[in-house]
Amino acid sequence: NAGVMQNPRHLVRRRGQEARLRCSPVKGHSHVYWYRQLPEEGLKFMVYLQKENIIDESGMPKERFSAEFPKEGPSILRIQQVVRGDSAAYFCASSRLASYNEQFFGPGTRLTVL
Amino acid sequence: GIQVEQSPPDLILQEGANSTLRCNFSDSVNNLQWFHQNPWGQLINLFYIPSGTKQNGRLSATTVATERYSLLYISSSQTTDSGVYFCAGPSGGYQKVTFGTGTKLQVIP
């Protein structure tokens, strides 16, 4: 079984550009989570989505960041008008069940903003 | 949400040595995971351990949910064990997970 897939693995953007990060969950998983890891820090929760619904976005910055998980296709984390402080590793995880369940993580996308 | 503390923050081991990493929670947890982030940044699931003890090769983990802690044991450490070890538990509803600050392990030959 394929695990969580993320692409691109590395992304370089200049300030003001848009960054799109994609995540394909484990087959059969309908719950997706995004986390951000700043350099030398732990992972911080950003958003939890189910198919076509945002369930919890309490960890997401109010501006410039958005996430979606459409009925078909991968989950997308979108960052508009990136700034240097957005440079981080962004991890996606998925789980199978609705109640708290083991989360499986992807390899992450490392975003560098020049 | 819960607070997660890990100790020690840094650890240097001679290859072949054993170690115990600890994770304390501010509130009781009904589920807990341990992860290893290798030097290349990949996050690897080690254990999903709500309670009790599990073993996987040279690694084992014990969670005592009622006392709000979990332990990760590494025996006969190898250089490939180097990296950062995180524990994580649920925080609030909707499966939000809170990560600890991590233990940075360096195993030297």
Interface residues (C-beta under 8 A of the other chain):
Chain A: H31 Y33 Y35 E41 G42 L43 K44 F45 Y48 I55 D56 S58 G59 A89 F91 A93 S95 S99 Y100 N101 E102 Q103 F104 F105 P107 G108 R110
Chain B: N30 N31 Q33 F35 G41 Q42 L43 N45 Y48 F86 A88 P90 S91 G93 Y94 Q95 K96 V97 T98 F99 G100 T101 G102
